[in-house]
Amino acid sequence: MENTVKIVLTIIALTLAGCSVTKTAQPGDEFGLDHAITERMRDALLGRWCGEKIYSDGTVQRWTVLRLRDGAYKVDFYTIDADGKEERWGEYGLWGVRAPIYFTAMRGFIKEARAREADTTNALFYDAYKVVELNEEVFTYKSYTSGNTFTLTRECGEGI
C-alpha cells in the first residue's frame, strides 16, 4: 500500500511540474520562428518586382514577377542575346515565404501566349531560397541548390 501511495504522489508531482512549464504553442515555435516576421515578409513580397541579369557572353535577361496574396505567381522573362535575338516566355505557379525561406513551385510555362502545364513530379520545378535582404524597394535571395543570388527591385526597366 505504501508503494502505491508513493507512485500516486510521484505521478501527481510530475503532472503538476509539467503544467507549470506548458504554454500555448504557436505555429513555428518549435523552430524558434517569429510568425510576425513571416507575415511582414509576405506582405512586402506582394505585387510587382523586376530583375535583370547580364551574362558574360553579353546576353541580358530581364524578368517581372507578380505575386498575389493567394500564393499564385507569374514571371515574364525577356532575353536578348549579344547578336540581338530576342526571346520571351513565362512561368506560373505557387510561392510562399516562411522566414528566412522563400520558395516557389512552378506549375506551368507560357510561350507564345499559350500556357502549358508542367510535370509537377519533376523536382526541378521546386525551388527554395534564403532571403538575404527584403525591404519596400529591394528583394535579394540566394538559391539553396545553385548558390545563385538574385536581386529584384520595385523599379522596372525596359524590355518586359
N, C-alpha and C positions, 0 to 999 in steps of 0.2 A: 504494500500500500504506500509506503514511504517513497519508493521509486516512482510510482505513478504520480504522486504529488509533485516530485521534482521535475518530471517530464512535462507535466501540465504547466508548471510555473516557468520552465525554460521556454516552452512554446509561446506563452503569453508575453514574456520578456522580449523574445525575438520579434514577435509581431509588432509590439509597441515600438521597438527600436526601428524597425523598418518603416513604420508610419511617420516617424519623426523626420526622416530624410526624403520622403517621397514628395515630388512636386508634379504638377500637371505638365506633361511633355508637349512641346510644340514640334511640328514637322521640322526636321533638320537638327534638333537639339542634340541628337546622338552624335552629330559630327561637329558640334560647336559652331553651327552656321546661324547667321542673323537673317531672319526672314525679311526684315525691313530693308536690308541692303539689296537683297534679290529683287524685291518689288521696285525699288528705286532704279535699279539697273534695267529691269524690264520696261518700265515706263520710258526711260531715256532712249532705249533702242527702237521704240516705235517710230514709224514714219519712214521718210526717205533719207538714205545715206548713199554717198558716192565714193568710189575708189578708183585709183589709177596705178598701173604698174608699167614700167618701161624696162624691157628685157635687153640683155647685152647685144642682141642682134638688131636692135633698133625697133622692134615690134612694140607697139603701145596698146595696152589693153585697159579699157575703162569699163566700169560697171556701176549700175544703180540698183540698190536693194530697197525694196518696200516691205516693211514688216508690219503686220496687223496685230491687233490685240488678241484675236482668236488663235494666234500661233501660226498663221499662214505667212509665207513669204514668197516673193517673186524677185528674181535677179535678171536684169537685162544686161548682156555683155556686148561690147563693141570692140573689135580688134582691127588695127591697121598695121600691116607689116611694113618692112623697110622699102618694099617695092610699091607700096601704095594700095595693095589689095586689102579690101575691107570685108569683114565678116561680122554678122550679127546673129545672136542666139540668146536663149534664156533658159532658166530653170525655175521650178517652183517646188514648194514643199512645206515642211513644218520647221519652226525654230523654237528655241527656248533658252532660258538662262537660269542657272542656279549658282549663285556666287561661289567661286570665281569662274565657273564654266559656262561658255556659250556653245550651243550645239545646233546642228541642222540635220534634217532628214529629208533628202531630196526625193520628191515623188514623181517628177517628170521633167521633160525637156520641151522647149519651144523653139522651133526652127521654121523659118518662112511662114510665120503666123499660124503654125499648126502645133498643137500640143500633143505630146506623145508620152504615155505613162512609162515610168522607169521600172525596172525589175527590182522591187524593194527587198528582195532576198540578197541582193548584191551589197556586201559590206562597204564597198567604196562609196556608196551614196549616203553614208552617215559620217558626220564629222564632228569632232569636239575640239574646242579651242580654250585657251586660257585668256581671260580678259586682262589685258595689260594696262589699258587706260580707257576710261569712259567718262565723258562729260557731255554737256549740251552740244558741243561742236566737233569732238573728235572721239573716234572709237578705234582702238588698236587691240588686235587679238592675235594670238600665236597658235598655230596648229600643233596639237599633241602628236600627230603622226609624222608630218613632214618637217616640222620646225619652222615653216614659213610664217612670216609676220605680215599682217595686212593692216593698213590704216584707212579708215573711211572718215569722211567729213560730211557736214551738212551742206557745204558749198559744192555744187556740181558744175563741172566744166562742160565744154562742148563735146559732141560726139555720141550722146545717148538720147 
